[in-house]
Amino acid sequence: MNCTICTPASKTHAASLSSMDRMPGHWLLAQMGKRVLRPGGIELTRFMLERLAVCSDDAAVEFAPGLGVTARLTLERRPASYTAIERDEAAAANVRRYLNGPRQQCRVGSAEQTGLPEQSATVVYGEAMLTMQGPEQKRRIIAEAFRLLKPGGRYGVHEMSLTPDDLPIQEQEEISREMSREIHVGARPLTRREWRELLEAAGFSIEAETSAPMHLLEPGRLIRDEGFFRALRFAFKVVRSPEARRRVFSMRRMFRKHRRRLAAIALVAVKPTASRNY
Ligand SMILES: C[S@@+](CC[C@H](N)C(=O)[O-])C[C@H]1O[C@@H](n2cnc3c(N)ncnc32)[C@H](O)[C@@H]1O
């Protein structure tokens, strides 16, 4: 998939209109100037980072840094090393602008198979990236986080969830289908119980959890995530582009329609120190 966040302004209006129509929702929002692309916003990110307690002893690995918002927050904590694995080349190039020195790197690759050495990390995290994977890929990415971590290492996730835990499977599938159609990316959120079970099945023990409403495109959250002026600029850009306006309003309508069923969840889990085979 080609990332369009770096599309030069010189591209023709017609070309950008047609690509906007097909573009994955998160890249469309990024092109309109939105930087925070995770469902629980910066508040759940801060919760996750606080519970991960990244410090100068840590070897941190981020899966799917996107535009590098969390990368910057992590780097402020001065970990001993920081490695990001991002599938999209243009996004990876963007993240590299924030990196300094040989112990900070962003590689283009897949979180399913990072190529990094076993037990080389003390902290691994990823946001808004598991939801878009199928069941097998979700399992492989979580298993890769487990493989990378030293015993006692921490794994943080921040994803979309479905509520309540006993939401009938048919309703879960309908919401996933509708959302995938809307954002042009396969979206398969899990219930809180399913996220926990998935992490536990990989061998993790869960230490912290919190949730937030799915308010990605609500004005209050936009301002809290982006700051007043960036939020205003985002709104202005969206309103000025008919295609972006159609898509952003349609995504927001879908989130609002399912507001009682959709939420954001952040979990922090630990790889046990006693060795067990998974
Ligand atoms: C919705 S964006 C989230 C970006 C960022 N984590 C955030 O929360 O703002 C999803 C990101 O996941 C990346 N991605 C998806 N699947 C991936 C995989 N298997 N390995 C690495 N990156 C992946 C995409 O390229 C994109 O940057």
The ligand as an ORCA input file, in Angstrom:
! r2SCAN-3c Opt
* xyz 0 1
  C      -4.108      3.521     11.781
  S      -2.409      3.718     11.481
  C      -1.822      3.946     13.144
  C      -0.492      4.608     13.210
  C       0.020      4.930     14.615
  N       0.295      3.725     15.365
  C      -0.997      5.762     15.360
  O      -1.625      5.231     16.274
  O      -1.134      6.955     15.064
  C      -1.913      2.054     11.127
  C      -0.424      1.899     10.858
  O      -0.077      0.520     10.914
  C       0.870      0.229      9.896
  N       0.829     -1.231      9.753
  C      -0.248     -1.982      9.477
  N       0.051     -3.292      9.505
  C       1.384     -3.371      9.814
  C       2.294     -4.450      9.993
  N       1.900     -5.717      9.851
  N       3.563     -4.173     10.300
  C       3.974     -2.889     10.449
  N       3.162     -1.824     10.293
  C       1.876     -2.048      9.976
  C       0.365      1.074      8.738
  O       1.327      1.256      7.753
  C       0.023      2.363      9.483
  O       1.153      3.182      9.657
*
